[in-house]
Structure formats: structure tokens, C-alpha cells
Amino acid sequence: MNLTLRDVTFGYGKTPLLKKISLTVAGGDFTFLLGANGSGKSTLLNLASGFLRPTSGAVWLDGKNIAEWSPRARARVLAVAQQTSPPLAFTVREIAMLGRNAYRSPFAAPDAADDAAVNRALAWLDMEKFADRAGNQLSGGERARMMLAAALAQEPQILLLDEPTAALDPAQTLNLLDVLKNLPQRPGVLMVVHDLSLVAALAQNVVLLDRDGTIFANGATRDVFTAENITAIYGSAARFWVKK
């Protein structure tokens, strides 16, 4: 399963926010998406998920234009976990079970496969002890893991993550990334991150978005995550995050 953006351009007005974006995420890939604030990282994820339609270019999922996929079919292979979620009175288990909607008929009760997928997702993220707690009673980090559990319960082949570690402490961050890298039948992951200290040790590939909405560099971490590239994207102070 491949997700491919091909010459994608997008803007909310006359001036494009993203320009001629081309990249591919394949099953098993572990790709970090980096860029300064305002460079369009979250917008790129919304285009990749099919939530937004490009002004020009196209997004392809398994060789088919993502616009031609039904929402139900798309949700069986592609999952998205946003950075934040509103406070919810539903329990953690109920939120995680939303990830199984694509597999059930409307109003049908969860079956054994649904229960098993949710239980696995909660266990991977150490959220079993919170299963019956309301989402609006969780900390920011716990809520982020709850929403990721819903995405993992979809059993996706492509997983898009918008700063999933933003509300986590260092130990939780490393545990979450370890979970993602060791999932059975690991999906292709495209993840927005701001913590540059994670990149060299954990990313397989890196995409650098420039401030003008173009891809500055895209490739293997050892080739892209360099002091020169990071300085160009973030400024001179950021170079100290990169080993020479």
C-alpha cells in the first residue's frame, strides 16, 4: 500500500500555501515531516488524508486517486490522529471503538474482531487502565494516546500523525515511538514532529518543508537531516540539534 502526493498545490486564497508537493509513503516507512511554523505541515496531512482537495495535482492511494475512494473504504486502510481533540464525555474504550466504524454496519454492535482490535490498541499504548474513564477526565498526554488508540484500532496500512508527542513527557514519547516502529504489519507512517532531538535516532526518512510551501529536501535521514539543511529551514540556532 502506497500513499503518493504528486505535484500537489493548495491554497485558501490566490496565494498557494503548498506548491508542487511530491512524496510517497509506503507500508513500513517511518517518515518525519519537519518544517517551521506556518510552512503547511498540518495542511499537507489534511491533503494526504483526503480531507482537503488539492488545487492542482493529485493524491493517490494504492494507485487510485484518493477522491475516488469512499470514506468507508479509505478508513479501512488509512487513519489520521490529529494533535488535539475536544474534551469528550465518552469513555476511552468508546472513543477507541470509533476506529472500528468502517468495519461495521451502521448501528451494529461491536463484534469479537472489533473488541480484539480495540483491546490491542489500548494495550500497546498503556491505556487499558483508563478504558472506562471519560475522555474529558484525561490529561493532555492521555488524551493524545486515546486518539491514537482509535487510529490504531482501524488497523491502517497508512497512518498520518500530527505531532502525536506534543503533550507527552520524554518517557511517554519514546514508548509511543517504539510502539509505532514495532507494530505487527507496520503501517507506513508520516508524522509531523517539532522535537528535532528525536529525528536522528528514530526517523527512517525525513521530509523538510520550506517556509515558501515547497519541499526543501526529502529522503533518508542520514542524507536530509544535516546541519546545513536544518539551518536553512529553522535558522542558525537549530544546527546544534544535528550531529556533524
C-alpha positions, 0 to 999 in steps of 0.5 A: 500500500502506497500513499503518493502526493504528486505535484500537489498545490493548495491554497485558501486564497490566490496565494498557494500555501503548498506548491508542487508537493511530491512524496510517497509513503509506503507500508513500513516507512517511518517518515518525519515531516519537519518544517517551521511554523506556518510552512503547511505541515498540518495542511499537507496531512489534511491533503494526504488524508483526503480531507482537503482537495488539492488545487492542482495535482493529485493524491493517490492511494494504492494507485487510485486517486484518493477522491475516488475512494469512499470514506468507508473504504479509505478508513479501512486502510488509512487513519489520521490522529490529529494533535488535539481533540475536544474534551469528550464525555465518552469513555476511552474504550468508546472513543477507541471503538470509533476506529472500528466504524468502517468495519461495521454496519451502521448501528451494529454492535461491536463484534469479537474482531472489533473488541480484539482490535480495540483491546490491542490498541489500548494495550500497546499504548498503556491505556487499558487502565483508563478504558472506562474513564471519560475522555474529558477526565484525561490529561493532555498526554492521555488524551493524545494516546486515546486518539491514537488508540482509535487510529490504531484500532482501524488497523491502517496500512497508512497512518498520518500523525500530527505531532502525536508527542506534543503533550507527552513527557520524554518517557511517554514519547519514546514508548509511543515511538517504539510502539509505532516502529514495532507494530505487527504489519507496520503501517507506513507512517508520516508524522509531523514532529517539532522535537528535532532531538528525536529525528536522528535516532528514530526517523527512517526518512525525513521530509523538510518543508520550506517556509515558501510551501515547497519541499526543501529536501526529502529522503533518508535521514542520514542524507536530509537531516544535516546541519546545513539543511536544518539551518536553512529551514529553522535558522542558525540556532537549530544546527546544534540539534544535528550531529556533524 
